[in-house]
């Protein structure tokens, strides 16, 4: 069996996808690769290559959680202002998502993120850092109020290509 590039994420609702797409219309002139609605998610465990999906799915079935609400309140360039390469929406992580992430990290410690201070965010667009000097807008710090109700997490596969990644849900795990 071929190894697949997989990761664990929280999908966002179609309603929130549409809200983000409406917001993007104001910034369509930026030289970025906008993520399609189905590709917008919150990464809990970053990508890794795996050939035993059945074992991963069985481990994920053990995770129990309860539905929760998310709120995103700011859209900005990320992950840092010195060398931005993303447009993302940020929000304060509720306790239930932090608990879910920590439970997943206990099961998959070898795939834990390298970042100590995890920031709850959704990537909206990607761009090459060297392109930033051509941006007509150098500062992006827009207040938003985007909310979503979360009742599951997913195992996703990342298909890489020259035009960017495309994501496919392999399995959904409801709370």
Secondary structure as a PSIPRED ss2 file (coil, helix, strand):
# PSIPRED VFORMAT (PSIPRED V4.0)

   1 X C   1.000  0.000  0.000
   2 X C   1.000  0.000  0.000
   3 X C   1.000  0.000  0.000
   4 X E   0.000  0.000  1.000
   5 X E   0.000  0.000  1.000
   6 X E   0.000  0.000  1.000
   7 X E   0.000  0.000  1.000
   8 X E   0.000  0.000  1.000
   9 X E   0.000  0.000  1.000
  10 X E   0.000  0.000  1.000
  11 X E   0.000  0.000  1.000
  12 X C   1.000  0.000  0.000
  13 X C   1.000  0.000  0.000
  14 X H   0.000  1.000  0.000
  15 X H   0.000  1.000  0.000
  16 X H   0.000  1.000  0.000
  17 X H   0.000  1.000  0.000
  18 X H   0.000  1.000  0.000
  19 X H   0.000  1.000  0.000
  20 X H   0.000  1.000  0.000
  21 X H   0.000  1.000  0.000
  22 X H   0.000  1.000  0.000
  23 X H   0.000  1.000  0.000
  24 X H   0.000  1.000  0.000
  25 X H   0.000  1.000  0.000
  26 X H   0.000  1.000  0.000
  27 X H   0.000  1.000  0.000
  28 X C   1.000  0.000  0.000
  29 X C   1.000  0.000  0.000
  30 X C   1.000  0.000  0.000
  31 X C   1.000  0.000  0.000
  32 X C   1.000  0.000  0.000
  33 X E   0.000  0.000  1.000
  34 X E   0.000  0.000  1.000
  35 X C   1.000  0.000  0.000
  36 X C   1.000  0.000  0.000
  37 X H   0.000  1.000  0.000
  38 X H   0.000  1.000  0.000
  39 X H   0.000  1.000  0.000
  40 X C   1.000  0.000  0.000
  41 X E   0.000  0.000  1.000
  42 X E   0.000  0.000  1.000
  43 X E   0.000  0.000  1.000
  44 X E   0.000  0.000  1.000
  45 X E   0.000  0.000  1.000
  46 X E   0.000  0.000  1.000
  47 X E   0.000  0.000  1.000
  48 X E   0.000  0.000  1.000
  49 X E   0.000  0.000  1.000
  50 X E   0.000  0.000  1.000
  51 X C   1.000  0.000  0.000
  52 X C   1.000  0.000  0.000
  53 X H   0.000  1.000  0.000
  54 X H   0.000  1.000  0.000
  55 X H   0.000  1.000  0.000
  56 X H   0.000  1.000  0.000
  57 X H   0.000  1.000  0.000
  58 X H   0.000  1.000  0.000
  59 X H   0.000  1.000  0.000
  60 X H   0.000  1.000  0.000
  61 X H   0.000  1.000  0.000
  62 X C   1.000  0.000  0.000
  63 X C   1.000  0.000  0.000
  64 X C   1.000  0.000  0.000
  65 X C   1.000  0.000  0.000
  66 X C   1.000  0.000  0.000
  67 X C   1.000  0.000  0.000
  68 X E   0.000  0.000  1.000
  69 X E   0.000  0.000  1.000
  70 X E   0.000  0.000  1.000
  71 X E   0.000  0.000  1.000
  72 X E   0.000  0.000  1.000
  73 X E   0.000  0.000  1.000
  74 X E   0.000  0.000  1.000
  75 X E   0.000  0.000  1.000
  76 X E   0.000  0.000  1.000
  77 X E   0.000  0.000  1.000
  78 X E   0.000  0.000  1.000
  79 X C   1.000  0.000  0.000
  80 X C   1.000  0.000  0.000
  81 X C   1.000  0.000  0.000
  82 X C   1.000  0.000  0.000
  83 X C   1.000  0.000  0.000
  84 X C   1.000  0.000  0.000
  85 X C   1.000  0.000  0.000
  86 X E   0.000  0.000  1.000
  87 X E   0.000  0.000  1.000
  88 X E   0.000  0.000  1.000
  89 X E   0.000  0.000  1.000
  90 X E   0.000  0.000  1.000
  91 X C   1.000  0.000  0.000
  92 X C   1.000  0.000  0.000
  93 X C   1.000  0.000  0.000
  94 X C   1.000  0.000  0.000
  95 X H   0.000  1.000  0.000
  96 X H   0.000  1.000  0.000
  97 X H   0.000  1.000  0.000
  98 X H   0.000  1.000  0.000
  99 X H   0.000  1.000  0.000
 100 X H   0.000  1.000  0.000
 101 X H   0.000  1.000  0.000
 102 X H   0.000  1.000  0.000
 103 X H   0.000  1.000  0.000
 104 X H   0.000  1.000  0.000
 105 X H   0.000  1.000  0.000
 106 X H   0.000  1.000  0.000
 107 X H   0.000  1.000  0.000
 108 X C   1.000  0.000  0.000
 109 X H   0.000  1.000  0.000
 110 X H   0.000  1.000  0.000
 111 X H   0.000  1.000  0.000
 112 X C   1.000  0.000  0.000
 113 X C   1.000  0.000  0.000
 114 X C   1.000  0.000  0.000
 115 X C   1.000  0.000  0.000
 116 X C   1.000  0.000  0.000
 117 X C   1.000  0.000  0.000
 118 X C   1.000  0.000  0.000
 119 X C   1.000  0.000  0.000
 120 X C   1.000  0.000  0.000
 121 X E   0.000  0.000  1.000
 122 X E   0.000  0.000  1.000
 123 X E   0.000  0.000  1.000
 124 X E   0.000  0.000  1.000
 125 X E   0.000  0.000  1.000
 126 X E   0.000  0.000  1.000
 127 X C   1.000  0.000  0.000
 128 X C   1.000  0.000  0.000
 129 X H   0.000  1.000  0.000
 130 X H   0.000  1.000  0.000
 131 X H   0.000  1.000  0.000
 132 X H   0.000  1.000  0.000
 133 X H   0.000  1.000  0.000
 134 X H   0.000  1.000  0.000
 135 X C   1.000  0.000  0.000
 136 X C   1.000  0.000  0.000
 137 X C   1.000  0.000  0.000
 138 X C   1.000  0.000  0.000
 139 X C   1.000  0.000  0.000
 140 X C   1.000  0.000  0.000
 141 X E   0.000  0.000  1.000
 142 X E   0.000  0.000  1.000
 143 X E   0.000  0.000  1.000
 144 X E   0.000  0.000  1.000
 145 X E   0.000  0.000  1.000
 146 X E   0.000  0.000  1.000
 147 X E   0.000  0.000  1.000
 148 X E   0.000  0.000  1.000
 149 X E   0.000  0.000  1.000
 150 X E   0.000  0.000  1.000
 151 X C   1.000  0.000  0.000
 152 X E   0.000  0.000  1.000
 153 X E   0.000  0.000  1.000
 154 X E   0.000  0.000  1.000
 155 X E   0.000  0.000  1.000
 156 X E   0.000  0.000  1.000
 157 X E   0.000  0.000  1.000
 158 X E   0.000  0.000  1.000
 159 X E   0.000  0.000  1.000
 160 X C   1.000  0.000  0.000
 161 X C   1.000  0.000  0.000
 162 X C   1.000  0.000  0.000
 163 X C   1.000  0.000  0.000
 164 X C   1.000  0.000  0.000
 165 X C   1.000  0.000  0.000
 166 X E   0.000  0.000  1.000
 167 X E   0.000  0.000  1.000
 168 X E   0.000  0.000  1.000
 169 X E   0.000  0.000  1.000
 170 X E   0.000  0.000  1.000
 171 X E   0.000  0.000  1.000
 172 X E   0.000  0.000  1.000
 173 X E   0.000  0.000  1.000
 174 X E   0.000  0.000  1.000
 175 X C   1.000  0.000  0.000
